[in-house]
């Protein structure tokens, strides 16, 4: 009797790492498709092209590396493979929400597993979904409280530079130029990117967290908040400055500076004795 055995948990050629590499490929395709078609990277602001792309690329690289670290070990059950295969069908649909739900389902499957490789994959997937959707939902809930606080921070920086006044989320300059801090200007979006980059860099190097990693995340978030606040303060100076720092080359400058600062913080705080175990 002719029989084909494709079990990834036995002695066949198809391994658990192949399943996860295939799933990672689906995630990469969905991420790229969403940024090009849905978000419109060709018409998006320059800051999105740099930091967002870098964060997602780091996360995808970490996923590939984690999958290869599975080697020939048997980590997935038959049910796991079946669920992942069924969820993979969601990536064939032109729906970013459907893809994110598939990623979320796999993340929740793995995030509490005992094997640190599966746990790390779950954490990365959860961070990606949080960046794409969950983070935005949370921000929408807290935006009425967060945006006024960010406006206060910008007004505080502007105090020595002229007679600037604040009215809610509106900042009025002495020459009549005014800006308002909306969701697009908030640092919250960049914080989710910083968190994604932070997690990806850790998982590229090792599987487990050190206590100092949380200090690194705090430093990254603090740097992100500071640079974003400075950028908004520069936009409040004049219409020309607004155009330069919001839509022009200044947006890319701030974004690249943020990315460089995150990488520098991560590199300087790197544990010399870290291993992948």
ABEGO torsion letter per residue (X at the ends): XBBBBABAABABABBAAAAAAAAAAAAAAAAAAAAAAAAGAAABBAAAAAAAAAAAAAAAAAAAAAAAAAEABBABBAAAAAAAAAAAAAAABBBAAAAAAAAAAAAAAAAABABAAAAAAAAAAAAAAAAAAAAAAAAAAAAAAAAAAAAAAAAAAAAAAEBBBBBEABBBBAAGBBBBBBAAABAAAAAAAAAAAAAAAAAAABABBBAAAAAAAAAAAAAAAAAAAAAAAAAAABAAAAAAAAABAAAAAAAAAAAAAAAAAAAAABBAABBAX
